[in-house]
Amino acid sequence: MAQEIQERVVVGAVFGAGGKMRPAWFIWRKRRYRISGITFSWSERRGSAILHHFTVTDGSDLYELVLDGEALTWYLEKVAQLV
């Protein structure tokens, strides 16, 4: 079961060919998490903002990171423990 977090985080992202972006690491509560894989990504419009969602893993847990394309801020939306 996923736990709602909704806290602002710092994210390091890599930009590849064609401007495609992927998060590589994030800092949450003073701890740095290295992203070992992206399991799913999608975008949605909320008002005038486009939100880019990334479900990522560090090999231990799943995290949902969200980039607010209008404010250019990142949030950790949810965390789910892998069993």
Jmol script that loads the backbone (N, CA, C; Angstrom):
load data "model"
ATOM      1  N   MET A   1       0.836  -1.174   0.000  1.00  0.00           N
ATOM      2  CA  MET A   1       0.000   0.000   0.000  1.00  0.00           C
ATOM      3  C   MET A   1       0.888   1.246   0.000  1.00  0.00           C
ATOM      4  N   ALA A   2       0.518   2.229  -0.785  1.00  0.00           N
ATOM      5  CA  ALA A   2       1.303   3.459  -0.909  1.00  0.00           C
ATOM      6  C   ALA A   2       0.922   4.450   0.186  1.00  0.00           C
ATOM      7  N   GLN A   3       1.942   5.130   0.679  1.00  0.00           N
ATOM      8  CA  GLN A   3       1.747   6.167   1.685  1.00  0.00           C
ATOM      9  C   GLN A   3       1.828   7.535   1.011  1.00  0.00           C
ATOM     10  N   GLU A   4       0.808   8.369   1.219  1.00  0.00           N
ATOM     11  CA  GLU A   4       0.804   9.732   0.681  1.00  0.00           C
ATOM     12  C   GLU A   4       1.852  10.559   1.418  1.00  0.00           C
ATOM     13  N   ILE A   5       2.695  11.265   0.669  1.00  0.00           N
ATOM     14  CA  ILE A   5       3.746  12.092   1.266  1.00  0.00           C
ATOM     15  C   ILE A   5       3.509  13.565   0.944  1.00  0.00           C
ATOM     16  N   GLN A   6       3.485  13.904  -0.336  1.00  0.00           N
ATOM     17  CA  GLN A   6       3.254  15.262  -0.836  1.00  0.00           C
ATOM     18  C   GLN A   6       4.182  16.288  -0.196  1.00  0.00           C
ATOM     19  N   GLU A   7       5.498  16.019  -0.297  1.00  0.00           N
ATOM     20  CA  GLU A   7       6.516  16.937   0.213  1.00  0.00           C
ATOM     21  C   GLU A   7       7.423  17.361  -0.931  1.00  0.00           C
ATOM     22  N   ARG A   8       7.884  18.590  -0.863  1.00  0.00           N
ATOM     23  CA  ARG A   8       8.801  19.106  -1.865  1.00  0.00           C
ATOM     24  C   ARG A   8      10.156  18.415  -1.701  1.00  0.00           C
ATOM     25  N   VAL A   9      10.783  18.068  -2.831  1.00  0.00           N
ATOM     26  CA  VAL A   9      12.085  17.408  -2.822  1.00  0.00           C
ATOM     27  C   VAL A   9      13.001  18.067  -3.857  1.00  0.00           C
ATOM     28  N   VAL A  10      14.293  17.804  -3.728  1.00  0.00           N
ATOM     29  CA  VAL A  10      15.284  18.226  -4.717  1.00  0.00           C
ATOM     30  C   VAL A  10      15.573  17.018  -5.593  1.00  0.00           C
ATOM     31  N   VAL A  11      15.558  17.220  -6.910  1.00  0.00           N
ATOM     32  CA  VAL A  11      15.756  16.117  -7.858  1.00  0.00           C
ATOM     33  C   VAL A  11      16.871  16.477  -8.827  1.00  0.00           C
ATOM     34  N   GLY A  12      17.753  15.519  -9.076  1.00  0.00           N
ATOM     35  CA  GLY A  12      18.751  15.646 -10.134  1.00  0.00           C
ATOM     36  C   GLY A  12      18.242  14.890 -11.340  1.00  0.00           C
ATOM     37  N   ALA A  13      18.214  15.549 -12.490  1.00  0.00           N
ATOM     38  CA  ALA A  13      17.662  14.927 -13.701  1.00  0.00           C
ATOM     39  C   ALA A  13      18.693  14.941 -14.817  1.00  0.00           C
ATOM     40  N   VAL A  14      18.560  13.963 -15.707  1.00  0.00           N
ATOM     41  CA  VAL A  14      19.432  13.822 -16.867  1.00  0.00           C
ATOM     42  C   VAL A  14      18.589  14.066 -18.109  1.00  0.00           C
ATOM     43  N   PHE A  15      19.121  14.865 -19.029  1.00  0.00           N
ATOM     44  CA  PHE A  15      18.424  15.138 -20.284  1.00  0.00           C
ATOM     45  C   PHE A  15      19.137  14.403 -21.407  1.00  0.00           C
ATOM     46  N   GLY A  16      18.368  13.621 -22.157  1.00  0.00           N
ATOM     47  CA  GLY A  16      18.932  12.818 -23.229  1.00  0.00           C
ATOM     48  C   GLY A  16      18.538  13.330 -24.599  1.00  0.00           C
ATOM     49  N   ALA A  17      18.674  12.465 -25.573  1.00  0.00           N
ATOM     50  CA  ALA A  17      18.351  12.791 -26.957  1.00  0.00           C
ATOM     51  C   ALA A  17      16.916  13.262 -27.090  1.00  0.00           C
ATOM     52  N   GLY A  18      16.711  14.276 -27.877  1.00  0.00           N
ATOM     53  CA  GLY A  18      15.371  14.792 -28.121  1.00  0.00           C
ATOM     54  C   GLY A  18      14.772  15.518 -26.925  1.00  0.00           C
ATOM     55  N   GLY A  19      15.607  15.873 -25.947  1.00  0.00           N
ATOM     56  CA  GLY A  19      15.116  16.594 -24.778  1.00  0.00           C
ATOM     57  C   GLY A  19      14.404  15.718 -23.765  1.00  0.00           C
ATOM     58  N   LYS A  20      14.481  14.393 -23.945  1.00  0.00           N
ATOM     59  CA  LYS A  20      13.821  13.490 -23.008  1.00  0.00           C
ATOM     60  C   LYS A  20      14.534  13.561 -21.654  1.00  0.00           C
ATOM     61  N   MET A  21      13.768  13.723 -20.589  1.00  0.00           N
ATOM     62  CA  MET A  21      14.298  13.913 -19.257  1.00  0.00           C
ATOM     63  C   MET A  21      13.951  12.728 -18.376  1.00  0.00           C
ATOM     64  N   ARG A  22      14.912  12.365 -17.481  1.00  0.00           N
ATOM     65  CA  ARG A  22      14.629  11.312 -16.511  1.00  0.00           C
ATOM     66  C   ARG A  22      15.302  11.691 -15.191  1.00  0.00           C
ATOM     67  N   PRO A  23      14.597  11.504 -14.082  1.00  0.00           N
ATOM     68  CA  PRO A  23      15.212  11.777 -12.789  1.00  0.00           C
ATOM     69  C   PRO A  23      16.269  10.719 -12.481  1.00  0.00           C
ATOM     70  N   ALA A  24      17.406  11.139 -11.887  1.00  0.00           N
ATOM     71  CA  ALA A  24      18.504  10.226 -11.571  1.00  0.00           C
ATOM     72  C   ALA A  24      18.663  10.015 -10.066  1.00  0.00           C
ATOM     73  N   TRP A  25      18.317  11.024  -9.270  1.00  0.00           N
ATOM     74  CA  TRP A  25      18.395  10.944  -7.813  1.00  0.00           C
ATOM     75  C   TRP A  25      17.481  12.008  -7.207  1.00  0.00           C
ATOM     76  N   PHE A  26      17.168  11.854  -5.923  1.00  0.00           N
ATOM     77  CA  PHE A  26      16.407  12.893  -5.227  1.00  0.00           C
ATOM     78  C   PHE A  26      16.813  12.928  -3.761  1.00  0.00           C
ATOM     79  N   ILE A  27      16.602  14.070  -3.153  1.00  0.00           N
ATOM     80  CA  ILE A  27      16.892  14.253  -1.735  1.00  0.00           C
ATOM     81  C   ILE A  27      15.566  14.481  -1.014  1.00  0.00           C
ATOM     82  N   TRP A  28      15.321  13.625  -0.025  1.00  0.00           N
ATOM     83  CA  TRP A  28      14.100  13.708   0.779  1.00  0.00           C
ATOM     84  C   TRP A  28      14.489  13.563   2.244  1.00  0.00           C
ATOM     85  N   ARG A  29      14.079  14.519   3.037  1.00  0.00           N
ATOM     86  CA  ARG A  29      14.368  14.528   4.477  1.00  0.00           C
ATOM     87  C   ARG A  29      15.862  14.323   4.745  1.00  0.00           C
ATOM     88  N   LYS A  30      16.670  15.096   4.012  1.00  0.00           N
ATOM     89  CA  LYS A  30      18.133  15.140   4.161  1.00  0.00           C
ATOM     90  C   LYS A  30      18.851  13.850   3.764  1.00  0.00           C
ATOM     91  N   ARG A  31      18.154  12.968   3.061  1.00  0.00           N
ATOM     92  CA  ARG A  31      18.776  11.730   2.592  1.00  0.00           C
ATOM     93  C   ARG A  31      18.709  11.684   1.075  1.00  0.00           C
ATOM     94  N   ARG A  32      19.795  11.257   0.448  1.00  0.00           N
ATOM     95  CA  ARG A  32      19.853  11.166  -1.008  1.00  0.00           C
ATOM     96  C   ARG A  32      19.503   9.744  -1.443  1.00  0.00           C
ATOM     97  N   TYR A  33      18.592   9.629  -2.405  1.00  0.00           N
ATOM     98  CA  TYR A  33      18.150   8.347  -2.954  1.00  0.00           C
ATOM     99  C   TYR A  33      18.594   8.274  -4.414  1.00  0.00           C
ATOM    100  N   ARG A  34      19.325   7.225  -4.770  1.00  0.00           N
ATOM    101  CA  ARG A  34      19.733   7.020  -6.157  1.00  0.00           C
ATOM    102  C   ARG A  34      18.667   6.193  -6.860  1.00  0.00           C
ATOM    103  N   ILE A  35      18.183   6.700  -7.961  1.00  0.00           N
ATOM    104  CA  ILE A  35      17.127   6.027  -8.723  1.00  0.00           C
ATOM    105  C   ILE A  35      17.771   4.969  -9.615  1.00  0.00           C
ATOM    106  N   SER A  36      17.376   3.720  -9.408  1.00  0.00           N
ATOM    107  CA  SER A  36      17.936   2.629 -10.208  1.00  0.00           C
ATOM    108  C   SER A  36      17.045   2.266 -11.393  1.00  0.00           C
ATOM    109  N   GLY A  37      15.807   2.759 -11.405  1.00  0.00           N
ATOM    110  CA  GLY A  37      14.924   2.479 -12.530  1.00  0.00           C
ATOM    111  C   GLY A  37      13.650   3.296 -12.494  1.00  0.00           C
ATOM    112  N   ILE A  38      13.124   3.561 -13.671  1.00  0.00           N
ATOM    113  CA  ILE A  38      11.832   4.228 -13.818  1.00  0.00           C
ATOM    114  C   ILE A  38      10.850   3.153 -14.255  1.00  0.00           C
ATOM    115  N   THR A  39       9.805   2.936 -13.469  1.00  0.00           N
ATOM    116  CA  THR A  39       8.858   1.870 -13.788  1.00  0.00           C
ATOM    117  C   THR A  39       7.689   2.355 -14.639  1.00  0.00           C
ATOM    118  N   PHE A  40       7.374   3.653 -14.544  1.00  0.00           N
ATOM    119  CA  PHE A  40       6.242   4.195 -15.306  1.00  0.00           C
ATOM    120  C   PHE A  40       6.343   5.717 -15.286  1.00  0.00           C
ATOM    121  N   SER A  41       5.857   6.369 -16.331  1.00  0.00           N
ATOM    122  CA  SER A  41       5.791   7.831 -16.353  1.00  0.00           C
ATOM    123  C   SER A  41       4.579   8.271 -17.164  1.00  0.00           C
ATOM    124  N   TRP A  42       4.014   9.407 -16.797  1.00  0.00           N
ATOM    125  CA  TRP A  42       2.862   9.969 -17.492  1.00  0.00           C
ATOM    126  C   TRP A  42       2.763  11.446 -17.154  1.00  0.00           C
ATOM    127  N   SER A  43       1.956  12.149 -17.922  1.00  0.00           N
ATOM    128  CA  SER A  43       1.719  13.579 -17.697  1.00  0.00           C
ATOM    129  C   SER A  43       0.233  13.839 -17.620  1.00  0.00           C
ATOM    130  N   GLU A  44      -0.109  14.892 -16.886  1.00  0.00           N
ATOM    131  CA  GLU A  44      -1.511  15.318 -16.788  1.00  0.00           C
ATOM    132  C   GLU A  44      -1.545  16.827 -16.682  1.00  0.00           C
ATOM    133  N   ARG A  45      -2.677  17.394 -17.033  1.00  0.00           N
ATOM    134  CA  ARG A  45      -2.875  18.833 -16.906  1.00  0.00           C
ATOM    135  C   ARG A  45      -3.740  19.085 -15.678  1.00  0.00           C
ATOM    136  N   ARG A  46      -3.266  20.005 -14.824  1.00  0.00           N
ATOM    137  CA  ARG A  46      -4.046  20.438 -13.667  1.00  0.00           C
ATOM    138  C   ARG A  46      -4.109  21.954 -13.715  1.00  0.00           C
ATOM    139  N   GLY A  47      -5.261  22.474 -14.144  1.00  0.00           N
ATOM    140  CA  GLY A  47      -5.360  23.916 -14.390  1.00  0.00           C
ATOM    141  C   GLY A  47      -4.466  24.265 -15.559  1.00  0.00           C
ATOM    142  N   SER A  48      -3.620  25.273 -15.381  1.00  0.00           N
ATOM    143  CA  SER A  48      -2.701  25.659 -16.453  1.00  0.00           C
ATOM    144  C   SER A  48      -1.374  24.902 -16.381  1.00  0.00           C
ATOM    145  N   ALA A  49      -1.165  24.136 -15.314  1.00  0.00           N
ATOM    146  CA  ALA A  49       0.101  23.429 -15.127  1.00  0.00           C
ATOM    147  C   ALA A  49       0.049  22.028 -15.729  1.00  0.00           C
ATOM    148  N   ILE A  50       1.167  21.622 -16.296  1.00  0.00           N
ATOM    149  CA  ILE A  50       1.333  20.240 -16.730  1.00  0.00           C
ATOM    150  C   ILE A  50       2.203  19.559 -15.684  1.00  0.00           C
ATOM    151  N   LEU A  51       1.696  18.464 -15.126  1.00  0.00           N
ATOM    152  CA  LEU A  51       2.415  17.698 -14.117  1.00  0.00           C
ATOM    153  C   LEU A  51       2.993  16.446 -14.758  1.00  0.00           C
ATOM    154  N   HIS A  52       4.291  16.235 -14.562  1.00  0.00           N
ATOM    155  CA  HIS A  52       4.987  15.073 -15.105  1.00  0.00           C
ATOM    156  C   HIS A  52       5.254  14.111 -13.949  1.00  0.00           C
ATOM    157  N   HIS A  53       4.659  12.925 -14.001  1.00  0.00           N
ATOM    158  CA  HIS A  53       4.770  11.921 -12.942  1.00  0.00           C
ATOM    159  C   HIS A  53       5.791  10.859 -13.343  1.00  0.00           C
ATOM    160  N   PHE A  54       6.598  10.440 -12.376  1.00  0.00           N
ATOM    161  CA  PHE A  54       7.569   9.363 -12.577  1.00  0.00           C
ATOM    162  C   PHE A  54       7.464   8.416 -11.394  1.00  0.00           C
ATOM    163  N   THR A  55       7.145   7.154 -11.655  1.00  0.00           N
ATOM    164  CA  THR A  55       7.217   6.134 -10.619  1.00  0.00           C
ATOM    165  C   THR A  55       8.601   5.524 -10.754  1.00  0.00           C
ATOM    166  N   VAL A  56       9.390   5.650  -9.683  1.00  0.00           N
ATOM    167  CA  VAL A  56      10.789   5.240  -9.723  1.00  0.00           C
ATOM    168  C   VAL A  56      11.087   4.295  -8.561  1.00  0.00           C
ATOM    169  N   THR A  57      12.221   3.600  -8.675  1.00  0.00           N
ATOM    170  CA  THR A  57      12.654   2.726  -7.594  1.00  0.00           C
ATOM    171  C   THR A  57      14.124   2.962  -7.298  1.00  0.00           C
ATOM    172  N   ASP A  58      14.481   2.725  -6.045  1.00  0.00           N
ATOM    173  CA  ASP A  58      15.888   2.731  -5.645  1.00  0.00           C
ATOM    174  C   ASP A  58      16.366   1.300  -5.415  1.00  0.00           C
ATOM    175  N   GLY A  59      15.552   0.334  -5.808  1.00  0.00           N
ATOM    176  CA  GLY A  59      15.850  -1.071  -5.614  1.00  0.00           C
ATOM    177  C   GLY A  59      15.223  -1.637  -4.351  1.00  0.00           C
ATOM    178  N   SER A  60      14.773  -0.752  -3.458  1.00  0.00           N
ATOM    179  CA  SER A  60      14.145  -1.180  -2.206  1.00  0.00           C
ATOM    180  C   SER A  60      12.675  -0.788  -2.131  1.00  0.00           C
ATOM    181  N   ASP A  61      12.359   0.419  -2.597  1.00  0.00           N
ATOM    182  CA  ASP A  61      11.001   0.951  -2.508  1.00  0.00           C
ATOM    183  C   ASP A  61      10.607   1.621  -3.817  1.00  0.00           C
ATOM    184  N   LEU A  62       9.306   1.916  -3.950  1.00  0.00           N
ATOM    185  CA  LEU A  62       8.790   2.677  -5.085  1.00  0.00           C
ATOM    186  C   LEU A  62       8.436   4.079  -4.620  1.00  0.00           C
ATOM    187  N   TYR A  63       8.711   5.060  -5.476  1.00  0.00           N
ATOM    188  CA  TYR A  63       8.443   6.461  -5.167  1.00  0.00           C
ATOM    189  C   TYR A  63       7.742   7.088  -6.368  1.00  0.00           C
ATOM    190  N   GLU A  64       6.789   7.956  -6.109  1.00  0.00           N
ATOM    191  CA  GLU A  64       6.175   8.726  -7.193  1.00  0.00           C
ATOM    192  C   GLU A  64       6.650  10.162  -7.076  1.00  0.00           C
ATOM    193  N   LEU A  65       7.471  10.573  -8.044  1.00  0.00           N
ATOM    194  CA  LEU A  65       7.966  11.938  -8.115  1.00  0.00           C
ATOM    195  C   LEU A  65       7.141  12.706  -9.127  1.00  0.00           C
ATOM    196  N   VAL A  66       6.847  13.968  -8.820  1.00  0.00           N
ATOM    197  CA  VAL A  66       6.036  14.798  -9.713  1.00  0.00           C
ATOM    198  C   VAL A  66       6.749  16.116  -9.956  1.00  0.00           C
ATOM    199  N   LEU A  67       6.918  16.459 -11.231  1.00  0.00           N
ATOM    200  CA  LEU A  67       7.470  17.752 -11.621  1.00  0.00           C
ATOM    201  C   LEU A  67       6.320  18.644 -12.058  1.00  0.00           C
ATOM    202  N   ASP A  68       6.155  19.761 -11.376  1.00  0.00           N
ATOM    203  CA  ASP A  68       5.184  20.783 -11.781  1.00  0.00           C
ATOM    204  C   ASP A  68       5.861  21.614 -12.860  1.00  0.00           C
ATOM    205  N   GLY A  69       5.444  21.438 -14.098  1.00  0.00           N
ATOM    206  CA  GLY A  69       6.068  22.101 -15.231  1.00  0.00           C
ATOM    207  C   GLY A  69       5.896  23.602 -15.255  1.00  0.00           C
ATOM    208  N   GLU A  70       4.913  24.114 -14.560  1.00  0.00           N
ATOM    209  CA  GLU A  70       4.693  25.561 -14.516  1.00  0.00           C
ATOM    210  C   GLU A  70       5.571  26.208 -13.440  1.00  0.00           C
ATOM    211  N   ALA A  71       5.585  25.649 -12.250  1.00  0.00           N
ATOM    212  CA  ALA A  71       6.361  26.205 -11.134  1.00  0.00           C
ATOM    213  C   ALA A  71       7.800  25.694 -11.121  1.00  0.00           C
ATOM    214  N   LEU A  72       8.094  24.648 -11.922  1.00  0.00           N
ATOM    215  CA  LEU A  72       9.400  24.002 -11.969  1.00  0.00           C
ATOM    216  C   LEU A  72       9.852  23.543 -10.584  1.00  0.00           C
ATOM    217  N   THR A  73       8.939  22.883  -9.889  1.00  0.00           N
ATOM    218  CA  THR A  73       9.228  22.310  -8.579  1.00  0.00           C
ATOM    219  C   THR A  73       8.884  20.828  -8.591  1.00  0.00           C
ATOM    220  N   TRP A  74       9.627  20.072  -7.780  1.00  0.00           N
ATOM    221  CA  TRP A  74       9.433  18.630  -7.664  1.00  0.00           C
ATOM    222  C   TRP A  74       8.791  18.302  -6.332  1.00  0.00           C
ATOM    223  N   TYR A  75       7.959  17.274  -6.349  1.00  0.00           N
ATOM    224  CA  TYR A  75       7.301  16.782  -5.130  1.00  0.00           C
ATOM    225  C   TYR A  75       7.420  15.266  -5.075  1.00  0.00           C
ATOM    226  N   LEU A  76       7.559  14.756  -3.862  1.00  0.00           N
ATOM    227  CA  LEU A  76       7.431  13.326  -3.639  1.00  0.00           C
ATOM    228  C   LEU A  76       5.984  13.105  -3.253  1.00  0.00           C
ATOM    229  N   GLU A  77       5.249  12.484  -4.140  1.00  0.00           N
ATOM    230  CA  GLU A  77       3.810  12.302  -3.965  1.00  0.00           C
ATOM    231  C   GLU A  77       3.491  11.104  -3.067  1.00  0.00           C
ATOM    232  N   LYS A  78       4.153   9.954  -3.365  1.00  0.00           N
ATOM    233  CA  LYS A  78       3.830   8.705  -2.647  1.00  0.00           C
ATOM    234  C   LYS A  78       5.087   7.857  -2.494  1.00  0.00           C
ATOM    235  N   VAL A  79       5.039   6.974  -1.488  1.00  0.00           N
ATOM    236  CA  VAL A  79       6.075   5.969  -1.276  1.00  0.00           C
ATOM    237  C   VAL A  79       5.384   4.635  -1.019  1.00  0.00           C
ATOM    238  N   ALA A  80       5.876   3.580  -1.640  1.00  0.00           N
ATOM    239  CA  ALA A  80       5.348   2.226  -1.415  1.00  0.00           C
ATOM    240  C   ALA A  80       6.524   1.291  -1.196  1.00  0.00           C
ATOM    241  N   GLN A  81       6.443   0.494  -0.144  1.00  0.00           N
ATOM    242  CA  GLN A  81       7.495  -0.485   0.133  1.00  0.00           C
ATOM    243  C   GLN A  81       7.313  -1.701  -0.758  1.00  0.00           C
ATOM    244  N   LEU A  82       8.418  -2.175  -1.304  1.00  0.00           N
ATOM    245  CA  LEU A  82       8.388  -3.414  -2.078  1.00  0.00           C
ATOM    246  C   LEU A  82       8.471  -4.577  -1.116  1.00  0.00           C
ATOM    247  N   VAL A  83       7.664  -5.574  -1.347  1.00  0.00           N
ATOM    248  CA  VAL A  83       7.644  -6.726  -0.440  1.00  0.00           C
ATOM    249  C   VAL A  83       8.379  -7.891  -1.050  1.00  0.00           C
TER     250      VAL A  83
END
end "model"
wireframe off; spacefill off
backbone 0.3
color backbone group
